Amino acid sequence: MSVPSVTTLRGLVTRGPLLTCVRHKARINIQRPKLPHWEKARFQRLTVPQLPQTADLLSEDAGCYHAVERRPEREENPLEVILGKMVRETCEKSELIVFFHRNSITMSEVHKMWQMLKRAGFTYHKLFSNTIAAHAFGGTSLAPVLQLCRSHTSLVTCPEPRVAQLLRLRKKLPQLVMIGGVVSGRFMSVADLERYGQLPGRPALLAQLSGLLAGPAAATSAALNHHQAALVRSLAALSESQEQP
């Protein structure tokens, strides 16, 4: 076999490429497509989804995209149950429960914040999951607060409703964002907590209430005794005038 010379190869390159692309002008039959190659057909056959044909998952006319996937039931974590029970017992003994959204914070800052709240008489509960919140508040009168326990939720409790003091401490806790609370079994928003914090203490409020309740009784008693007191004064003045010479 003779080898082409350099001149011959140079002439072929000059005249153009050895291979050219020819467009296939035949139309594709969409209604009756051509059968695929047996390798591709076997792959397609093996990759066909096998769906369960039970009545509770699929209906008679349901297809692949209508399948309902059932997640396996999650086993309860004993530690989450214990933590949820502890949070529930603490909240049952507390008159003030405030929920905070916790932003990014270091552990040293968390420790300082815990110490400051502890010295003020408050109890800070660390970040807990939605499962722990469900064990703590589920099935109780505090079940609506589960809407606040979505993510990064912290809790501050106190046996007394010292809202004003907690609002003052909030200025030193920029990482905690107040989102709501419960005061003496009543749900309050942030605006309600701020209005509640501006009120005087419970002894002052009880004194005002006692004065309001005692006022009508004193006025009624004075109105009933008015004529008797006037008669007594008149008789006393008359007796004094007769005794004088």
PyRosetta script that sets phi, psi and omega in degrees:
from pyrosetta import init, pose_from_sequence

init()
pose = pose_from_sequence("MSVPSVTTLRGLVTRGPLLTCVRHKARINIQRPKLPHWEKARFQRLTVPQLPQTADLLSEDAGCYHAVERRPEREENPLEVILGKMVRETCEKSELIVFFHRNSITMSEVHKMWQMLKRAGFTYHKLFSNTIAAHAFGGTSLAPVLQLCRSHTSLVTCPEPRVAQLLRLRKKLPQLVMIGGVVSGRFMSVADLERYGQLPGRPALLAQLSGLLAGPAAATSAALNHHQAALVRSLAALSESQEQP")
pose.set_psi(1, 127.8)
pose.set_omega(1, -176.8)
pose.set_phi(2, -84.5)
pose.set_psi(2, 141.7)
pose.set_omega(2, 178.7)
pose.set_phi(3, -89.0)
pose.set_psi(3, 129.5)
pose.set_omega(3, 179.2)
pose.set_phi(4, -64.5)
pose.set_psi(4, 143.8)
pose.set_omega(4, -178.8)
pose.set_phi(5, -76.9)
pose.set_psi(5, 170.3)
pose.set_omega(5, 179.7)
pose.set_phi(6, -65.7)
pose.set_psi(6, -33.8)
pose.set_omega(6, -179.7)
pose.set_phi(7, -66.6)
pose.set_psi(7, -40.4)
pose.set_omega(7, 179.0)
pose.set_phi(8, -64.6)
pose.set_psi(8, -45.4)
pose.set_omega(8, 178.3)
pose.set_phi(9, -62.6)
pose.set_psi(9, -38.3)
pose.set_omega(9, 179.3)
pose.set_phi(10, -66.0)
pose.set_psi(10, -33.8)
pose.set_omega(10, 178.1)
pose.set_phi(11, -70.5)
pose.set_psi(11, -36.3)
pose.set_omega(11, 178.2)
pose.set_phi(12, -66.0)
pose.set_psi(12, -42.0)
pose.set_omega(12, 178.5)
pose.set_phi(13, -64.7)
pose.set_psi(13, -36.1)
pose.set_omega(13, -178.9)
pose.set_phi(14, -69.9)
pose.set_psi(14, -38.2)
pose.set_omega(14, -176.9)
pose.set_phi(15, -73.2)
pose.set_psi(15, -22.5)
pose.set_omega(15, 178.8)
pose.set_phi(16, 139.9)
pose.set_psi(16, 178.2)
pose.set_omega(16, -178.0)
pose.set_phi(17, -69.5)
pose.set_psi(17, 153.9)
pose.set_omega(17, 178.9)
pose.set_phi(18, -76.1)
pose.set_psi(18, -32.0)
pose.set_omega(18, -178.9)
pose.set_phi(19, -115.7)
pose.set_psi(19, 139.3)
pose.set_omega(19, 178.0)
pose.set_phi(20, -127.5)
pose.set_psi(20, 148.2)
pose.set_omega(20, 179.1)
pose.set_phi(21, -86.9)
pose.set_psi(21, 129.5)
pose.set_omega(21, 178.4)
pose.set_phi(22, -114.2)
pose.set_psi(22, 124.2)
pose.set_omega(22, -178.7)
pose.set_phi(23, -74.2)
pose.set_psi(23, 134.0)
pose.set_omega(23, 178.0)
pose.set_phi(24, -82.7)
pose.set_psi(24, 113.5)
pose.set_omega(24, -173.3)
pose.set_phi(25, -93.2)
pose.set_psi(25, 0.8)
pose.set_omega(25, -179.5)
pose.set_phi(26, -73.3)
pose.set_psi(26, 143.0)
pose.set_omega(26, -179.4)
pose.set_phi(27, -82.4)
pose.set_psi(27, 143.5)
pose.set_omega(27, -179.2)
pose.set_phi(28, -81.0)
pose.set_psi(28, 133.3)
pose.set_omega(28, 178.7)
pose.set_phi(29, -84.9)
pose.set_psi(29, 105.4)
pose.set_omega(29, -177.1)
pose.set_phi(30, -80.3)
pose.set_psi(30, -36.8)
pose.set_omega(30, -176.6)
pose.set_phi(31, -70.9)
pose.set_psi(31, -39.8)
pose.set_omega(31, 179.4)
pose.set_phi(32, -126.8)
pose.set_psi(32, 77.6)
pose.set_omega(32, -176.8)
pose.set_phi(33, -69.0)
pose.set_psi(33, 159.6)
pose.set_omega(33, 179.0)
pose.set_phi(34, -72.8)
pose.set_psi(34, 141.9)
pose.set_omega(34, -179.8)
pose.set_phi(35, -64.4)
pose.set_psi(35, 139.3)
pose.set_omega(35, -179.7)
pose.set_phi(36, -70.8)
pose.set_psi(36, 168.0)
pose.set_omega(36, 176.3)
pose.set_phi(37, -62.7)
pose.set_psi(37, 151.1)
pose.set_omega(37, -172.9)
pose.set_phi(38, -63.0)
pose.set_psi(38, -30.4)
pose.set_omega(38, 176.3)
pose.set_phi(39, -65.6)
pose.set_psi(39, -45.3)
pose.set_omega(39, 178.5)
pose.set_phi(40, -67.1)
pose.set_psi(40, -38.4)
pose.set_omega(40, 178.8)
pose.set_phi(41, -64.1)
pose.set_psi(41, -39.2)
pose.set_omega(41, 177.7)
pose.set_phi(42, -65.8)
pose.set_psi(42, -39.8)
pose.set_omega(42, 177.3)
pose.set_phi(43, -63.6)
pose.set_psi(43, -43.1)
pose.set_omega(43, 178.5)
pose.set_phi(44, -63.9)
pose.set_psi(44, -36.3)
pose.set_omega(44, -179.8)
pose.set_phi(45, -68.5)
pose.set_psi(45, -37.4)
pose.set_omega(45, -179.0)
pose.set_phi(46, -74.5)
pose.set_psi(46, -25.4)
pose.set_omega(46, -177.3)
pose.set_phi(47, -96.2)
pose.set_psi(47, 11.6)
pose.set_omega(47, 176.3)
pose.set_phi(48, -69.7)
pose.set_psi(48, 126.6)
pose.set_omega(48, -178.5)
pose.set_phi(49, -65.1)
pose.set_psi(49, 134.5)
pose.set_omega(49, 177.3)
pose.set_phi(50, -100.3)
pose.set_psi(50, 104.3)
pose.set_omega(50, -176.9)
pose.set_phi(51, -98.4)
pose.set_psi(51, 142.1)
pose.set_omega(51, 176.2)
pose.set_phi(52, -68.2)
pose.set_psi(52, 140.4)
pose.set_omega(52, -176.9)
pose.set_phi(53, -105.1)
pose.set_psi(53, 40.7)
pose.set_omega(53, 178.1)
pose.set_phi(54, -91.3)
pose.set_psi(54, 153.8)
pose.set_omega(54, -173.6)
pose.set_phi(55, -70.1)
pose.set_psi(55, -28.9)
pose.set_omega(55, -176.1)
pose.set_phi(56, -80.0)
pose.set_psi(56, -16.6)
pose.set_omega(56, 179.6)
pose.set_phi(57, -102.9)
pose.set_psi(57, -42.2)
pose.set_omega(57, -175.7)
pose.set_phi(58, -128.7)
pose.set_psi(58, 143.9)
pose.set_omega(58, 172.1)
pose.set_phi(59, -87.2)
pose.set_psi(59, 178.9)
pose.set_omega(59, -176.3)
pose.set_phi(60, -66.9)
pose.set_psi(60, -37.0)
pose.set_omega(60, -177.3)
pose.set_phi(61, -102.5)
pose.set_psi(61, 16.4)
pose.set_omega(61, -179.3)
pose.set_phi(62, -80.1)
pose.set_psi(62, 143.7)
pose.set_omega(62, 179.5)
pose.set_phi(63, -107.2)
pose.set_psi(63, -161.3)
pose.set_omega(63, -176.0)
pose.set_phi(64, -67.1)
pose.set_psi(64, -37.1)
pose.set_omega(64, -175.7)
pose.set_phi(65, -83.6)
pose.set_psi(65, -3.3)
pose.set_omega(65, 179.4)
pose.set_phi(66, -103.4)
pose.set_psi(66, 7.2)
pose.set_omega(66, -178.8)
pose.set_phi(67, -68.7)
pose.set_psi(67, 141.2)
pose.set_omega(67, 179.9)
pose.set_phi(68, -103.9)
pose.set_psi(68, 118.6)
pose.set_omega(68, -178.5)
pose.set_phi(69, -92.2)
pose.set_psi(69, 127.4)
pose.set_omega(69, 178.8)
pose.set_phi(70, -101.7)
pose.set_psi(70, 123.9)
pose.set_omega(70, 178.5)
pose.set_phi(71, -79.2)
pose.set_psi(71, 141.9)
pose.set_omega(71, 177.7)
pose.set_phi(72, -64.7)
pose.set_psi(72, 145.3)
pose.set_omega(72, -179.1)
pose.set_phi(73, -66.0)
pose.set_psi(73, 133.3)
pose.set_omega(73, -176.6)
pose.set_phi(74, -84.0)
pose.set_psi(74, 129.0)
pose.set_omega(74, 178.2)
pose.set_phi(75, -73.6)
pose.set_psi(75, 141.0)
pose.set_omega(75, -179.9)
pose.set_phi(76, -71.4)
pose.set_psi(76, 134.1)
pose.set_omega(76, 177.0)
pose.set_phi(77, -83.9)
pose.set_psi(77, 122.4)
pose.set_omega(77, -178.9)
pose.set_phi(78, -58.4)
pose.set_psi(78, -34.8)
pose.set_omega(78, -179.9)
pose.set_phi(79, -66.1)
pose.set_psi(79, -40.7)
pose.set_omega(79, 178.4)
pose.set_phi(80, -64.5)
pose.set_psi(80, -37.2)
pose.set_omega(80, 178.2)
pose.set_phi(81, -64.1)
pose.set_psi(81, -42.7)
pose.set_omega(81, -179.5)
pose.set_phi(82, -66.1)
pose.set_psi(82, -44.8)
pose.set_omega(82, 179.4)
pose.set_phi(83, -64.1)
pose.set_psi(83, -40.1)
pose.set_omega(83, 177.2)
pose.set_phi(84, -63.2)
pose.set_psi(84, -38.4)
pose.set_omega(84, 177.7)
pose.set_phi(85, -66.2)
pose.set_psi(85, -39.1)
pose.set_omega(85, 178.6)
pose.set_phi(86, -65.2)
pose.set_psi(86, -42.5)
pose.set_omega(86, 178.7)
pose.set_phi(87, -64.5)
pose.set_psi(87, -38.6)
pose.set_omega(87, 179.0)
pose.set_phi(88, -64.6)
pose.set_psi(88, -44.8)
pose.set_omega(88, 179.5)
pose.set_phi(89, -63.1)
pose.set_psi(89, -38.0)
pose.set_omega(89, 178.6)
pose.set_phi(90, -66.7)
pose.set_psi(90, -41.4)
pose.set_omega(90, -179.3)
pose.set_phi(91, -68.9)
pose.set_psi(91, -32.7)
pose.set_omega(91, 178.1)
pose.set_phi(92, -66.5)
pose.set_psi(92, -26.8)
pose.set_omega(92, -180.0)
pose.set_phi(93, -94.6)
pose.set_psi(93, 1.4)
pose.set_omega(93, -174.5)
pose.set_phi(94, -107.4)
pose.set_psi(94, 139.8)
pose.set_omega(94, 174.5)
pose.set_phi(95, -90.9)
pose.set_psi(95, -17.4)
pose.set_omega(95, -179.2)
pose.set_phi(96, -128.1)
pose.set_psi(96, 123.0)
pose.set_omega(96, 177.3)
pose.set_phi(97, -131.9)
pose.set_psi(97, 117.2)
pose.set_omega(97, -177.0)
pose.set_phi(98, -122.8)
pose.set_psi(98, 133.8)
pose.set_omega(98, -179.4)
pose.set_phi(99, -103.1)
pose.set_psi(99, 136.9)
pose.set_omega(99, -179.4)
pose.set_phi(100, -127.3)
pose.set_psi(100, 146.8)
pose.set_omega(100, 168.0)
pose.set_phi(101, -95.8)
pose.set_psi(101, 122.1)
pose.set_omega(101, -175.0)
pose.set_phi(102, -95.6)
pose.set_psi(102, 122.2)
pose.set_omega(102, 175.8)
pose.set_phi(103, -83.7)
pose.set_psi(103, -175.5)
pose.set_omega(103, -179.1)
pose.set_phi(104, -61.7)
pose.set_psi(104, 131.7)
pose.set_omega(104, -175.4)
pose.set_phi(105, -155.6)
pose.set_psi(105, 147.3)
pose.set_omega(105, 179.1)
pose.set_phi(106, -85.9)
pose.set_psi(106, 163.0)
pose.set_omega(106, -178.7)
pose.set_phi(107, -67.7)
pose.set_psi(107, -33.5)
pose.set_omega(107, 177.2)
pose.set_phi(108, -64.8)
pose.set_psi(108, -40.1)
pose.set_omega(108, 176.9)
pose.set_phi(109, -66.9)
pose.set_psi(109, -36.1)
pose.set_omega(109, 176.1)
pose.set_phi(110, -62.6)
pose.set_psi(110, -40.9)
pose.set_omega(110, -179.8)
pose.set_phi(111, -65.4)
pose.set_psi(111, -43.0)
pose.set_omega(111, 178.3)
pose.set_phi(112, -63.8)
pose.set_psi(112, -41.1)
pose.set_omega(112, 179.5)
pose.set_phi(113, -65.0)
pose.set_psi(113, -40.7)
pose.set_omega(113, 178.6)
pose.set_phi(114, -63.3)
pose.set_psi(114, -42.1)
pose.set_omega(114, 178.9)
pose.set_phi(115, -63.8)
pose.set_psi(115, -42.7)
pose.set_omega(115, -178.7)
pose.set_phi(116, -64.0)
pose.set_psi(116, -43.6)
pose.set_omega(116, 178.6)
pose.set_phi(117, -68.6)
pose.set_psi(117, -35.3)
pose.set_omega(117, 179.9)
pose.set_phi(118, -65.6)
pose.set_psi(118, -42.1)
pose.set_omega(118, 178.7)
pose.set_phi(119, -65.4)
pose.set_psi(119, -30.1)
pose.set_omega(119, 179.9)
pose.set_phi(120, -82.8)
pose.set_psi(120, -4.8)
pose.set_omega(120, 178.5)
pose.set_phi(121, 95.9)
pose.set_psi(121, 11.6)
pose.set_omega(121, 179.2)
pose.set_phi(122, -103.9)
pose.set_psi(122, 159.0)
pose.set_omega(122, 177.8)
pose.set_phi(123, -116.6)
pose.set_psi(123, 123.2)
pose.set_omega(123, -179.7)
pose.set_phi(124, -101.0)
pose.set_psi(124, 124.2)
pose.set_omega(124, 177.4)
pose.set_phi(125, -101.3)
pose.set_psi(125, 129.5)
pose.set_omega(125, -176.8)
pose.set_phi(126, -66.9)
pose.set_psi(126, 175.8)
pose.set_omega(126, -178.3)
pose.set_phi(127, -58.9)
pose.set_psi(127, 129.5)
pose.set_omega(127, 178.5)
pose.set_phi(128, -130.2)
pose.set_psi(128, 157.5)
pose.set_omega(128, -174.4)
pose.set_phi(129, -83.2)
pose.set_psi(129, 173.2)
pose.set_omega(129, 178.6)
pose.set_phi(130, -66.8)
pose.set_psi(130, -31.6)
pose.set_omega(130, 179.5)
pose.set_phi(131, -66.4)
pose.set_psi(131, -42.4)
pose.set_omega(131, 177.4)
pose.set_phi(132, -64.4)
pose.set_psi(132, -39.8)
pose.set_omega(132, 177.9)
pose.set_phi(133, -63.6)
pose.set_psi(133, -37.6)
pose.set_omega(133, 177.7)
pose.set_phi(134, -65.2)
pose.set_psi(134, -38.9)
pose.set_omega(134, 176.7)
pose.set_phi(135, -69.1)
pose.set_psi(135, -29.4)
pose.set_omega(135, -176.2)
pose.set_phi(136, -80.8)
pose.set_psi(136, -43.0)
pose.set_omega(136, -172.2)
pose.set_phi(137, -112.3)
pose.set_psi(137, -11.0)
pose.set_omega(137, -178.2)
pose.set_phi(138, -65.9)
pose.set_psi(138, 134.6)
pose.set_omega(138, 178.8)
pose.set_phi(139, 76.0)
pose.set_psi(139, 12.0)
pose.set_omega(139, 178.3)
pose.set_phi(140, -117.5)
pose.set_psi(140, 179.3)
pose.set_omega(140, 177.3)
pose.set_phi(141, -69.3)
pose.set_psi(141, -15.1)
pose.set_omega(141, 178.9)
pose.set_phi(142, -94.7)
pose.set_psi(142, 15.3)
pose.set_omega(142, -178.7)
pose.set_phi(143, -60.1)
pose.set_psi(143, -33.5)
pose.set_omega(143, 178.5)
pose.set_phi(144, -61.8)
pose.set_psi(144, -20.4)
pose.set_omega(144, -179.6)
pose.set_phi(145, -71.9)
pose.set_psi(145, -7.1)
pose.set_omega(145, 176.6)
pose.set_phi(146, -63.3)
pose.set_psi(146, -21.9)
pose.set_omega(146, 175.9)
pose.set_phi(147, -67.3)
pose.set_psi(147, -21.8)
pose.set_omega(147, 178.3)
pose.set_phi(148, -87.8)
pose.set_psi(148, -16.9)
pose.set_omega(148, -176.5)
pose.set_phi(149, -95.1)
pose.set_psi(149, 65.6)
pose.set_omega(149, -179.8)
pose.set_phi(150, -92.4)
pose.set_psi(150, -54.6)
pose.set_omega(150, 178.6)
pose.set_phi(151, -159.4)
pose.set_psi(151, 145.3)
pose.set_omega(151, 176.7)
pose.set_phi(152, 53.6)
pose.set_psi(152, 50.9)
pose.set_omega(152, -177.5)
pose.set_phi(153, -101.9)
pose.set_psi(153, 132.6)
pose.set_omega(153, 174.3)
pose.set_phi(154, -119.9)
pose.set_psi(154, 162.4)
pose.set_omega(154, -172.3)
pose.set_phi(155, -134.9)
pose.set_psi(155, 137.6)
pose.set_omega(155, 175.3)
pose.set_phi(156, -127.2)
pose.set_psi(156, 126.3)
pose.set_omega(156, -178.4)
pose.set_phi(157, -124.3)
pose.set_psi(157, 160.3)
pose.set_omega(157, 178.8)
pose.set_phi(158, -155.0)
pose.set_psi(158, 138.9)
pose.set_omega(158, 178.3)
pose.set_phi(159, -65.8)
pose.set_psi(159, -19.6)
pose.set_omega(159, 179.7)
pose.set_phi(160, -119.5)
pose.set_psi(160, 148.1)
pose.set_omega(160, -178.8)
pose.set_phi(161, -78.3)
pose.set_psi(161, 66.7)
pose.set_omega(161, -179.6)
pose.set_phi(162, -91.2)
pose.set_psi(162, 73.0)
pose.set_omega(162, -176.3)
pose.set_phi(163, -73.3)
pose.set_psi(163, -40.9)
pose.set_omega(163, -177.5)
pose.set_phi(164, -61.0)
pose.set_psi(164, -41.7)
pose.set_omega(164, -180.0)
pose.set_phi(165, -66.5)
pose.set_psi(165, -38.8)
pose.set_omega(165, 178.3)
pose.set_phi(166, -67.7)
pose.set_psi(166, -35.4)
pose.set_omega(166, 177.0)
pose.set_phi(167, -65.9)
pose.set_psi(167, -34.2)
pose.set_omega(167, 176.2)
pose.set_phi(168, -69.7)
pose.set_psi(168, -37.7)
pose.set_omega(168, 178.3)
pose.set_phi(169, -71.5)
pose.set_psi(169, -22.9)
pose.set_omega(169, -178.8)
pose.set_phi(170, -63.1)
pose.set_psi(170, -27.9)
pose.set_omega(170, 178.8)
pose.set_phi(171, -65.2)
pose.set_psi(171, -24.7)
pose.set_omega(171, 178.3)
pose.set_phi(172, -91.7)
pose.set_psi(172, 2.7)
pose.set_omega(172, -178.0)
pose.set_phi(173, -123.3)
pose.set_psi(173, 72.7)
pose.set_omega(173, -178.2)
pose.set_phi(174, -67.9)
pose.set_psi(174, -19.4)
pose.set_omega(174, -179.1)
pose.set_phi(175, -76.9)
pose.set_psi(175, -16.4)
pose.set_omega(175, -179.5)
pose.set_phi(176, -102.7)
pose.set_psi(176, 127.6)
pose.set_omega(176, 179.2)
pose.set_phi(177, -111.5)
pose.set_psi(177, 116.9)
pose.set_omega(177, -178.2)
pose.set_phi(178, -71.4)
pose.set_psi(178, 132.7)
pose.set_omega(178, -178.7)
pose.set_phi(179, -124.0)
pose.set_psi(179, -3.9)
pose.set_omega(179, 179.1)
pose.set_phi(180, 154.8)
pose.set_psi(180, 176.0)
pose.set_omega(180, -179.8)
pose.set_phi(181, -170.8)
pose.set_psi(181, 176.7)
pose.set_omega(181, 179.0)
pose.set_phi(182, -130.4)
pose.set_psi(182, 123.8)
pose.set_omega(182, -179.8)
pose.set_phi(183, -120.8)
pose.set_psi(183, 114.4)
pose.set_omega(183, 179.2)
pose.set_phi(184, 54.4)
pose.set_psi(184, 41.6)
pose.set_omega(184, 178.1)
pose.set_phi(185, 81.2)
pose.set_psi(185, 5.3)
pose.set_omega(185, -179.5)
pose.set_phi(186, -113.0)
pose.set_psi(186, 129.6)
pose.set_omega(186, 179.7)
pose.set_phi(187, -76.0)
pose.set_psi(187, 137.0)
pose.set_omega(187, -178.5)
pose.set_phi(188, -137.3)
pose.set_psi(188, 144.2)
pose.set_omega(188, 173.3)
pose.set_phi(189, -83.7)
pose.set_psi(189, -178.9)
pose.set_omega(189, 179.6)
pose.set_phi(190, -65.2)
pose.set_psi(190, -40.4)
pose.set_omega(190, 178.6)
pose.set_phi(191, -64.9)
pose.set_psi(191, -39.6)
pose.set_omega(191, 177.6)
pose.set_phi(192, -64.9)
pose.set_psi(192, -39.3)
pose.set_omega(192, 178.2)
pose.set_phi(193, -64.7)
pose.set_psi(193, -38.4)
pose.set_omega(193, 178.5)
pose.set_phi(194, -66.8)
pose.set_psi(194, -40.2)
pose.set_omega(194, 175.9)
pose.set_phi(195, -66.7)
pose.set_psi(195, -38.6)
pose.set_omega(195, 178.4)
pose.set_phi(196, -65.4)
pose.set_psi(196, -35.3)
pose.set_omega(196, -180.0)
pose.set_phi(197, -68.5)
pose.set_psi(197, -22.7)
pose.set_omega(197, 178.8)
pose.set_phi(198, -81.8)
pose.set_psi(198, -10.2)
pose.set_omega(198, 179.4)
pose.set_phi(199, -75.7)
pose.set_psi(199, 154.7)
pose.set_omega(199, 175.6)
pose.set_phi(200, -68.1)
pose.set_psi(200, 176.7)
pose.set_omega(200, -177.7)
pose.set_phi(201, -68.2)
pose.set_psi(201, 169.6)
pose.set_omega(201, -178.9)
pose.set_phi(202, -63.1)
pose.set_psi(202, -41.4)
pose.set_omega(202, 177.7)
pose.set_phi(203, -59.1)
pose.set_psi(203, -40.5)
pose.set_omega(203, 179.2)
pose.set_phi(204, -66.1)
pose.set_psi(204, -40.7)
pose.set_omega(204, 178.4)
pose.set_phi(205, -65.2)
pose.set_psi(205, -39.1)
pose.set_omega(205, 177.7)
pose.set_phi(206, -65.9)
pose.set_psi(206, -37.2)
pose.set_omega(206, 177.4)
pose.set_phi(207, -65.7)
pose.set_psi(207, -42.0)
pose.set_omega(207, 177.1)
pose.set_phi(208, -63.2)
pose.set_psi(208, -42.0)
pose.set_omega(208, 178.9)
pose.set_phi(209, -64.9)
pose.set_psi(209, -40.0)
pose.set_omega(209, 178.2)
pose.set_phi(210, -64.2)
pose.set_psi(210, -39.8)
pose.set_omega(210, 177.0)
pose.set_phi(211, -64.4)
pose.set_psi(211, -40.7)
pose.set_omega(211, 178.3)
pose.set_phi(212, -64.9)
pose.set_psi(212, -38.7)
pose.set_omega(212, -179.9)
pose.set_phi(213, -73.2)
pose.set_psi(213, -33.8)
pose.set_omega(213, -178.8)
pose.set_phi(214, -80.1)
pose.set_psi(214, -21.6)
pose.set_omega(214, -178.6)
pose.set_phi(215, -60.6)
pose.set_psi(215, -53.5)
pose.set_omega(215, 178.7)
pose.set_phi(216, -61.0)
pose.set_psi(216, -36.9)
pose.set_omega(216, 178.8)
pose.set_phi(217, -64.7)
pose.set_psi(217, -42.4)
pose.set_omega(217, 178.6)
pose.set_phi(218, -65.4)
pose.set_psi(218, -40.5)
pose.set_omega(218, 178.8)
pose.set_phi(219, -65.2)
pose.set_psi(219, -40.0)
pose.set_omega(219, 178.2)
pose.set_phi(220, -65.0)
pose.set_psi(220, -42.2)
pose.set_omega(220, 178.5)
pose.set_phi(221, -64.2)
pose.set_psi(221, -40.5)
pose.set_omega(221, 178.5)
pose.set_phi(222, -66.0)
pose.set_psi(222, -38.6)
pose.set_omega(222, 179.0)
pose.set_phi(223, -66.8)
pose.set_psi(223, -37.0)
pose.set_omega(223, 179.9)
pose.set_phi(224, -71.4)
pose.set_psi(224, -33.3)
pose.set_omega(224, -177.3)
pose.set_phi(225, -93.6)
pose.set_psi(225, 3.2)
pose.set_omega(225, -176.0)
pose.set_phi(226, -63.7)
pose.set_psi(226, -50.0)
pose.set_omega(226, -176.7)
pose.set_phi(227, -66.6)
pose.set_psi(227, -39.4)
pose.set_omega(227, 178.2)
pose.set_phi(228, -62.8)
pose.set_psi(228, -44.6)
pose.set_omega(228, 179.4)
pose.set_phi(229, -64.4)
pose.set_psi(229, -38.8)
pose.set_omega(229, 178.3)
pose.set_phi(230, -64.9)
pose.set_psi(230, -40.9)
pose.set_omega(230, 178.0)
pose.set_phi(231, -63.9)
pose.set_psi(231, -41.6)
pose.set_omega(231, 179.2)
pose.set_phi(232, -63.2)
pose.set_psi(232, -42.6)
pose.set_omega(232, 179.6)
pose.set_phi(233, -65.7)
pose.set_psi(233, -39.0)
pose.set_omega(233, 179.3)
pose.set_phi(234, -66.1)
pose.set_psi(234, -44.0)
pose.set_omega(234, 178.4)
pose.set_phi(235, -64.8)
pose.set_psi(235, -37.9)
pose.set_omega(235, 178.6)
pose.set_phi(236, -65.3)
pose.set_psi(236, -40.8)
pose.set_omega(236, 177.9)
pose.set_phi(237, -66.2)
pose.set_psi(237, -38.6)
pose.set_omega(237, 179.0)
pose.set_phi(238, -65.9)
pose.set_psi(238, -42.1)
pose.set_omega(238, 179.4)
pose.set_phi(239, -65.1)
pose.set_psi(239, -37.2)
pose.set_omega(239, 178.5)
pose.set_phi(240, -66.8)
pose.set_psi(240, -37.2)
pose.set_omega(240, -179.8)
pose.set_phi(241, -69.8)
pose.set_psi(241, -32.6)
pose.set_omega(241, 179.3)
pose.set_phi(242, -74.8)
pose.set_psi(242, -31.1)
pose.set_omega(242, -178.3)
pose.set_phi(243, -73.1)
pose.set_psi(243, -26.3)
pose.set_omega(243, -179.0)
pose.set_phi(244, -72.6)
pose.set_psi(244, 139.3)
pose.set_omega(244, -179.8)
pose.set_phi(245, -71.3)
pose.dump_pdb("model.pdb")
